[in-house]
Amino acid sequence: MNSILKAIKNYYTVYTMFLVVGSGLVSYFIDYQNMKRKKYNKEAKISKTIGTIYIFGGIILFILASFID
């Protein structure tokens, strides 16, 4: 377990966080709008949910990784 936490701390940097949060923003805003415009309401809702998880999950994982010794 300790080696997994160390690996997360070593590989999850600020740049990785920006990549994950950026992917979430694209999914939340751009993909959602495109799917909504094409009347794919179920897929639009999924895209919005996944985008939200990526945005908040990326930030929370970075904060947790910064506290790992």
C-alpha positions in Angstrom: 0.0 0.0 0.0 2.8 2.4 0.8 4.5 1.8 -2.5 1.2 2.7 -4.3 0.9 6.0 -2.4 4.5 6.8 -3.2 3.9 6.1 -6.9 0.8 8.4 -6.8 2.9 11.2 -5.2 5.7 10.8 -7.7 3.6 10.7 -10.9 0.7 13.0 -10.0 2.2 16.4 -10.5 0.7 19.8 -11.2 0.9 19.2 -14.9 -1.0 15.9 -14.5 -3.7 17.7 -12.5 -4.1 20.3 -15.2 -4.4 17.6 -17.8 -7.1 15.8 -15.9 -9.0 18.9 -15.0 -8.7 20.2 -18.6 -10.2 16.9 -19.9 -13.0 17.3 -17.4 -13.7 20.9 -18.6 -13.8 19.8 -22.2 -16.1 16.9 -21.4 -18.3 19.2 -19.2 -18.7 22.1 -21.6 -17.8 21.2 -25.1 -18.9 17.5 -25.3 -22.1 18.2 -23.3 -23.1 21.0 -25.7 -22.4 18.9 -28.8 -24.4 16.0 -27.5 -27.2 18.2 -26.3 -27.4 19.8 -29.8 -27.6 16.4 -31.5 -30.4 15.4 -29.1 -28.3 12.7 -27.3 -29.7 13.6 -23.9 -28.6 10.4 -22.1 -25.1 10.7 -23.4 -25.0 14.4 -22.6 -25.9 13.7 -19.0 -23.2 11.0 -18.8 -20.6 13.5 -20.3 -21.6 16.1 -17.8 -21.2 13.6 -14.9 -17.9 12.3 -16.1 -16.6 15.9 -16.6 -17.6 16.8 -13.0 -15.9 13.7 -11.6 -12.7 14.6 -13.6 -12.7 18.2 -12.4 -13.3 17.5 -8.7 -11.4 14.2 -8.7 -8.3 15.7 -10.3 -8.2 18.5 -7.8 -8.9 16.3 -4.8 -6.3 13.7 -5.9 -3.7 16.4 -6.2 -4.4 17.8 -2.7 -4.2 14.3 -1.3 -1.0 13.5 -3.2 0.6 16.6 -1.8 0.0 15.4 1.8 1.5 12.0 1.3 4.9 11.6 3.0 
